[in-house]
Amino acid sequence: MSDDASLSYGELAAWYDAIYDARSKDYAGEAAGLLELVRSGGSQPRSLLDVACGTGRHLEVFAGHLDDVAGLDNSTEMVILAGERLGRDVTLHEGDLRSFDLGRTFDVVTCLFSSIGHVADDEELDAAVATMARHVGADGWLLIEPWLTPDRVDEGGRRDVVTAETQEGVVARVGSSHVDAGALVIEFGWAVASPAGVVTTQEHHRMPLFTQERYLEAVSRAGLVASWYDDLPALGDRRGLLVGRREG
């Protein structure tokens, strides 16, 4: 931990898994359910790219089903943690979801955990979707778990707290959100207690609230056939699923 009793992002990244395990996030069920959706649509995927892969929890499941699996994240710390989990069998890249170029295509490209919600505006939404779409091969699929749409947001926001315990210590995260000018503003406060002491940090996120129609438009602009699956059982947060198909 850092000497000034404040968590760096690298230190914070290591605690994300504990927080979402405490919230019973079903990585295995989500990943398997998405592959089943693709197969039920008549495809037999062999390759997959997970964009904004974080610590690699979904990738770990995908790698158990497919031979050619890769991940990408904009955070060096997350890529390192994913690499420790996945080993050499999964190729990992560091890159920005709005502009990366891996020089190849995949049968399936995923962007989960509502990571698309971290774009700043309409222009960045179109750039991110177009960049991912360029990596979708013939007859391929783009699967994006969207951020909240305006109709799924409480105007007064929400307040919550999550705690978890690991061998390294105890972590708590408190959160507060409110709607502001078409975006959801979220503040998180983190505290970690370990044998080295107690350290804290804060996170601030401003995440645009795009409509379902705007998400579909972004996929269509990227040259894919767009559709929307509402309340897909495989995704626990029930934010829907944005789908793009590459015809031919």
C-alpha positions in Angstrom: 0.0 0.0 0.0 1.1 3.6 -0.6 2.8 5.6 2.2 0.3 8.5 2.1 -2.6 6.1 3.1 -4.3 6.5 -0.2 -4.9 3.6 -2.7 -3.5 4.0 -6.2 -5.5 2.6 -9.1 -3.1 -0.4 -9.3 -3.8 -1.3 -5.7 -7.5 -0.7 -6.2 -7.7 -3.0 -9.2 -6.7 -6.0 -7.1 -9.8 -5.5 -4.9 -12.4 -5.4 -7.7 -12.8 -9.2 -7.8 -13.5 -9.3 -4.1 -16.2 -6.7 -4.4 -18.0 -8.3 -7.2 -17.7 -11.8 -5.7 -19.4 -10.4 -2.7 -22.2 -9.2 -5.0 -22.5 -12.7 -6.4 -21.6 -11.8 -10.0 -21.9 -15.0 -12.1 -19.0 -14.7 -14.6 -19.3 -18.3 -15.6 -23.0 -18.2 -16.2 -22.8 -14.9 -18.2 -20.0 -16.1 -20.4 -21.6 -19.5 -21.1 -25.0 -17.9 -21.7 -23.5 -15.5 -24.3 -21.8 -18.4 -26.2 -25.1 -20.2 -26.1 -26.8 -17.2 -27.7 -24.3 -17.1 -30.5 -24.6 -20.9 -31.1 -28.4 -20.7 -31.0 -28.1 -18.1 -33.8 -26.5 -20.7 -36.1 -22.8 -19.9 -35.5 -20.0 -22.1 -34.3 -17.4 -19.6 -33.0 -13.8 -20.5 -32.7 -12.3 -17.1 -31.8 -13.3 -14.4 -29.3 -12.0 -11.0 -28.2 -13.1 -9.5 -24.9 -12.8 -5.7 -24.9 -12.4 -4.0 -21.5 -11.6 -7.5 -20.1 -10.6 -6.2 -16.6 -9.1 -8.9 -14.5 -10.0 -11.6 -17.0 -12.9 -13.4 -15.1 -15.1 -13.7 -18.2 -12.0 -14.5 -20.4 -11.2 -17.4 -18.0 -14.6 -19.0 -18.9 -14.4 -18.2 -22.6 -11.0 -19.8 -22.7 -12.5 -23.0 -21.4 -14.9 -23.2 -24.4 -12.8 -21.7 -27.3 -9.3 -22.3 -28.6 -8.5 -18.8 -29.8 -9.3 -16.2 -27.1 -7.8 -12.7 -26.5 -8.5 -9.8 -24.2 -7.9 -6.0 -24.2 -8.0 -3.4 -21.5 -6.9 0.2 -21.2 -5.5 -0.4 -17.7 -2.0 -1.7 -17.3 -2.8 -3.0 -13.8 -5.9 -4.9 -15.0 -3.9 -6.5 -17.9 -1.3 -7.6 -15.4 -3.9 -9.2 -13.1 -5.6 -10.9 -16.0 -2.3 -12.2 -17.2 -1.6 -13.7 -13.7 -5.0 -15.4 -13.9 -4.9 -16.7 -17.4 -1.3 -17.5 -18.1 0.1 -17.7 -21.7 -2.9 -19.4 -23.3 -4.8 -16.1 -23.6 -3.3 -13.2 -25.5 -3.7 -9.9 -23.8 -3.4 -6.4 -25.2 -3.4 -3.0 -23.6 -5.5 -0.5 -25.6 -8.3 2.0 -25.7 -11.6 0.6 -26.8 -12.2 3.7 -28.9 -9.2 3.3 -31.1 -7.4 0.0 -30.8 -6.3 -2.0 -33.8 -5.2 -5.6 -33.4 -4.8 -6.2 -37.2 -7.2 -9.2 -37.2 -10.9 -10.2 -36.8 -12.7 -12.6 -34.5 -15.9 -14.6 -34.6 -17.2 -12.9 -31.5 -16.2 -9.6 -29.9 -17.6 -8.9 -26.5 -17.6 -5.8 -24.3 -19.2 -6.6 -21.0 -19.8 -5.2 -17.5 -21.3 -2.1 -19.1 -17.8 -0.9 -19.9 -19.2 1.0 -22.9 -20.7 3.4 -20.4 -17.3 4.9 -19.8 -17.3 6.7 -23.1 -17.7 10.5 -22.7 -20.3 11.4 -25.4 -22.0 10.4 -28.6 -18.8 10.8 -30.7 -16.9 8.4 -28.4 -19.8 5.9 -28.4 -19.7 5.8 -32.2 -15.9 5.5 -32.2 -15.8 2.7 -29.7 -18.6 0.7 -31.5 -16.9 1.2 -34.9 -13.5 0.1 -33.6 -15.0 -3.1 -32.1 -17.0 -3.7 -35.2 -13.9 -3.6 -37.4 -12.6 -6.6 -35.4 -15.8 -8.7 -36.2 -15.2 -11.2 -38.9 -17.6 -12.6 -41.6 -20.8 -13.9 -40.0 -19.4 -12.7 -36.7 -21.1 -11.2 -33.6 -20.5 -8.1 -31.6 -22.0 -8.4 -28.1 -22.1 -5.3 -25.9 -23.6 -5.2 -22.4 -24.9 -1.6 -22.4 -24.8 0.9 -19.6 -28.2 1.9 -18.1 -30.7 3.5 -20.4 -32.6 6.6 -19.2 -35.8 4.5 -18.5 -33.8 2.2 -16.1 -32.4 5.0 -13.8 -33.9 6.3 -10.6 -34.0 10.0 -10.8 -32.9 10.3 -7.2 -30.0 8.0 -7.7 -29.0 5.2 -5.3 -26.8 4.7 -2.3 -25.2 1.4 -1.3 -22.4 -0.3 0.4 -20.5 -3.6 -0.3 -18.0 -5.3 1.9 -15.8 -8.3 1.3 -13.0 -10.2 3.1 -10.0 -11.9 1.6 -6.7 -13.4 2.9 -5.2 -10.0 2.3 -7.7 -8.0 4.3 -11.1 -6.4 4.4 -12.5 -4.0 1.8 -15.6 -1.8 1.8 -17.0 0.3 -1.0 -19.7 2.9 -0.5 -21.5 4.4 -3.5 -23.8 7.3 -4.3 -25.2 8.3 -7.7 -27.4 11.0 -9.1 -28.7 12.1 -12.6 -27.2 15.2 -14.1 -27.8 16.5 -17.6 -28.3 13.2 -19.3 -25.6 11.3 -17.4 -25.4 9.3 -14.2 -22.7 10.7 -11.9 -21.3 8.0 -9.5 -19.0 8.5 -6.6 -17.3 5.6 -4.9 -15.4 5.7 -1.6 -13.1 2.7 -0.9 -11.5 1.6 2.3 -9.1 -1.3 2.7 -7.9 -2.7 6.0 -4.8 -5.0 6.0 -2.0 -5.8 8.4 -0.3 -2.7 6.9 -3.1 -0.4 8.1 -6.1 1.3 6.6 -6.0 3.0 3.2 -8.7 4.8 1.3 -9.5 6.4 -2.1 -12.3 7.8 -4.1 -13.6 7.3 -7.6 -15.7 9.7 -9.7 -17.5 8.6 -12.9 -19.8 10.5 -15.2 -21.5 8.0 -17.5 -23.9 9.1 -20.3 -27.4 7.7 -20.4 -27.9 6.7 -24.1 -31.2 5.4 -25.2 -31.7 1.9 -26.6 -32.3 3.6 -30.0 -29.0 5.4 -29.8 -27.1 2.3 -29.0 -28.7 0.5 -32.0 -27.9 3.5 -34.2 -24.2 3.2 -33.3 -24.1 -0.4 -34.3 -25.8 0.3 -37.6 -23.5 3.1 -38.3 -20.6 0.7 -37.8 -21.9 -1.5 -40.6 -23.5 -4.3 -38.6 -27.1 -5.5 -38.4 -28.2 -4.3 -35.0 -30.6 -5.9 -32.5 -31.4 -5.7 -28.8 -32.1 -8.5 -26.4 -34.0 -7.2 -23.4 -33.4 -8.7 -19.9 -31.3 -11.5 -21.2 -31.2 -14.1 -18.4 -27.5 -14.8 -18.8 -26.6 -11.2 -17.7 -27.4 -10.7 -14.1 -27.6 -6.9 -14.1 -30.5 -7.1 -16.6 -29.4 -4.1 -18.6 -30.1 -5.8 -21.9 -27.7 -6.8 -24.6 -26.7 -4.9 -27.7 -26.0 -7.2 -30.6 -24.4 -6.6 -34.0 -24.1 -9.2 -36.8 -21.7 -9.2 -39.7 -23.6 -10.5 -42.7 -21.7 -12.7 -45.1 
